[in-house]
């Protein structure tokens, strides 16, 4: 495929054909749990490859990821190639029986390319990027594409037949990086022409008559960078996400020409970042982008020490597993030591590793093996510290490697079936965040989503993720719908029908408020889903000293409503909570409505964490999903699945510094870690930051 991107219409057509064909590829299979590290021989202050390999083997490391940031090393000058760093690592790892995942070296551009073609640096709303940081390029730029394709092909031609390679990672944590210069604006106009056909349609759908923003000639289409129209900017963000999808499919197409049938293609997807992995990635459509891959890969970073909860591990894993319809996934990066505040307490690294497996991971890989001695990530420490000597974290990694190896056949390819799904939407995220200032809420879309996810996690309810493109919504018993601000009529009607046919939904404020073009509906709110929810409202406000009347959820001091509230009038819904306020007290805050064969619960305000958790418990019970696992609340975490032998596996985790006792409620079986036989109703003790893994007979 040509690297030149002069016509978005032709390019999009080719990408659609490519992704359609690639989506037919079966899931990448592996016969052994992978335990690994990122390894950068080119960063080393001295040659210690032989010693590193020996220490890796001692720790049970059986895979390394290399090369994803090496462009300036493998092509130091235009057309001059040097693959000796890659060759020596491949040879050393193969000799030691360690697998290798090769990253295409394109997410950091070399100096000579920028000097020759300064336009490869992205122009963003803040001006043109400067050289130095990674991920500063315009992924649509024709010069970048030409040279990126060339270095990928040269590298793959050189290494494609090496027996150490089990898979390829295309690029790394890819996004559009805010690229929005004149060339990208032209591509956006082509995209708009193709999607909307006429400017009359655009003007009407986006309400562009406001402030004389109407566009009457395609040649007059302005840069979106200065737009005050959230419909237009949201469509541009959607277009930028599509650029990422197309770019990754383009790279995957190149790699697929060289890979062997038994090798996989993946990507390292990251998440929204709040100092750690937090929520849905605003800049990537993960479900669309993963179609070009054989297996999804994610990186998951999280708080540690006294702040370790496992929530981010579980969230990232559930989303990674859902990207390809429940297939197992790879943890391409997670922390070993990481930031100073992340250095794990004894037992925590072990707990974290098996927590990844419990969500369906087939690989756990640390970023990175060794700590770097200079530059931006000097104090993002690896498994080894700067002295490269064994340390307590490394010693604990040895126990993980040994148990991964010993239990691999029992724990690999874990299959999970959940009755609960969270319906997320990149479009809703963009629209909600664009207008949060307008209704006074300080919370972002991901804050709302995570509050509901975390509440489910704390009562051990397994979760999948679905998005508007998913064809599996009807397979679930309960769908959680956080802040579905922007949605087409068809999706909201689908939710109504889901409830009518016997499903349950938990829906929050600001759902159904605008259409797919982020234009507010003129119908009664909440738009369309008012039918299933049995409520209406026309006003909303910011609460001051507001709680819920009579503290119906027994939240005590946490009986508070925070930052936003809709003034709800029930029609057919039962009121679970009214506002406690001298003026707003006649309005409902939380309702529940029987509709057809199902039930819809609606939260019309931002509640405290304690109230959210109680409402979620109520909904789980109403949906008939409360069981023995829900009696074991956080910090005791239970996760289950079916292994490749068809046996049920149950993980028990203690995310606490204190030992705990629980009752094993499943069929008799074996504790895989200790080998002890376990009977149903046995009382079991689990240590601080402890792990138990049960396999039913």
Phi, psi and omega in degrees: 000138179294144179279349185283135183241067183269339181229111182293330180294308179296316182298317180296320180298317179295318181295319180300317178297318182295311183295322178301317180288322183290329183295345179279351182293138180289165178299138174294132182254145172223146185258005182210140174303137179258132179231117191210186181214155165279138185227130185234087179301325183290345178271347190293137179287342175203165184285115178219025184304314182299317180292320179300315180299318179298317179291324176298313180300321180295331181269000181080013177293127180235009176206143171230150173251133183223164159082358188288351179230037192248017187306312183290343177275317183279338175227076186296332172222158184307123176077002178253119187244142180218104184254018188293328177297317179292316182301314186291327177289315178303314182295317182293318181292319179298318178300326182270356181078026178256129180285162180227135168252124181263129174265137172293139195269045196250001185268006172217122189269150180280160183297321184295329179291320179292321178297317183286321183227082180302339183287355176289339176282128186295141168267123182246176176302344181259007182111186182278139177297153176258157178288146175141301179285158171286172171052044181249009188261167174266109186289353175263350187297132185295325179290318176300314182297317181300312184283329175295316178297320183295316182291325176299311183295317180298318181293315183291324175302325183283322191247357193302331184262010181287129186290348180284339190279124176252344181188173182232141172252122178274120179054205183197126178046045190291139173214180176275349175059031177072012183300125185203030178287182184305321180295321179289323176297323177294318177298323179295320178298317177300318178299316180294320177300316183292323185278317188254347175070310184231152177290331176301320178296316179297311182301319181288314183295326185258358179062045188278000173292338180300132178052034176058034178276001182302138178250122186250357178210134181302330179290343180266003185300117186280165171298139180284346185302330181259007188291144174252007184261112185293333176296314181291315181292325177294322177294324178293319177297321176297318176298318179296322175297323178294325176302320179293314178303313181294320181295316180292323176295323177299311178296318180298324178296321177295311183298324183296338176291337186249334187292155175273158183302332182267009177254152183248164172241132179222182173217157178259091180277135173251180186239176172305146191240119173240048189084354176194171180297130192230310188205197179300134179287117182293336190260001182221137170270092187300321183293319179289316184294329184284350180298329181279359185254158172278328183209141180280143175232144182223157165244140186227117176238149191204161172299162184221193181053232182290348182259007180285122181237340186083355184296317181291324176299314181292315181299308181297324179291316179297321178288318178299318179294325183284340183303326181237043170067035177097003178289154175295159188224173180246135170270098184287330179213137164207171187277145166260287170261308178069214177299162182303323182283355181259355181305120191285146169294158175306132180094339185286324179297319178297311178303315181297316184300314181284337173295323175299314180299324184294339176267356177113011178288142172255357178212140170236121184228130182272142164255102009211189183292309187241153175277144185271144189265358179198171175077194198297327188251031180302322185255020166259090194280150181270198176295321173263147175280186185295341179272355177065013182265159175303144180218173183302324179293317177298317181297322177291324177302327178301320181291326177294311180302319180295317182283327172302315182293316183292323187253008189308312185294337180274337190248344182286154175057037178298130178254137185235140174233120182244150178265353184240136176228148171258124177271109178250164182209123174298323181293319177295320178302310182298312182294316180300311183292332180293333187245005186303328178296333185289333178246007169087359180284143176268343184282146174267171177305315182293332174298318180293313181299314183292327179298322179284317178300314183297323178296320177294318180301318185292340177249020170061043174261119179290144188225139164252166173246140173229156175232178185301340179276350186290140178257017185246009183306318186288354179280350186259159176268332181221132175241127176267128186236090180276124168041057180282069190297316182244123181200144176287159178306319185301322180290319181291322175296322178298319177294318175303314181293325177302315179291313182304326183272007173117359179278166175244142171231148168243114187242143179251170175315156177063018174270140180073008189290322180232165179278187183294344178262015178060035174253125187297135179292146178269354179281175177299145178262150358287135190303123174068312180286357171303332180297310180285326184278339176068034182219165169217160169203154176231350181230155174213160184205177176257126186283146169230116179058050179245136172233199176252132186301130176065016176045062188294342181254010175054048182270350178060232182296343180266013178281072186228152172248129190241128164067336181203141178208134173267143182265093194267135172250117179287142174255297175244354186283149170277136180272120175274334180202134170260160173289144175260093185198142184297335180255313186273004185295343179279352184262148178279148177253319182223132184227166176216131187229129171280130183217116186061232180266357186241196185214141178237123175256138184231127175255114187263015183206168174270111185260168174294162179303319182296318180291317179304316181297320180292321178295317179297318176302315179303316182291318178300318178293317180298327181276002179072029185249010180276126180219197184298323181297329182286344175283340177263096186268161176311137018272006172275121184243133180238131175223142186228164175186180179247129182274181186289350174268002181081013180261145179284134177246134179234117176266135173239128180235141174248099179273062184205155177276000180244141176298159180217162177237137177219164177259124177285123191250002183261185179296158180299152183187211184230141169281109186295332182284319183261339184086359183287144174282139184234134176254155178299145182073007174297140170276132184230142176258137177234131186285173175303132183052038188267166181225136169232140178230115182254136173243121179292152178287000000 
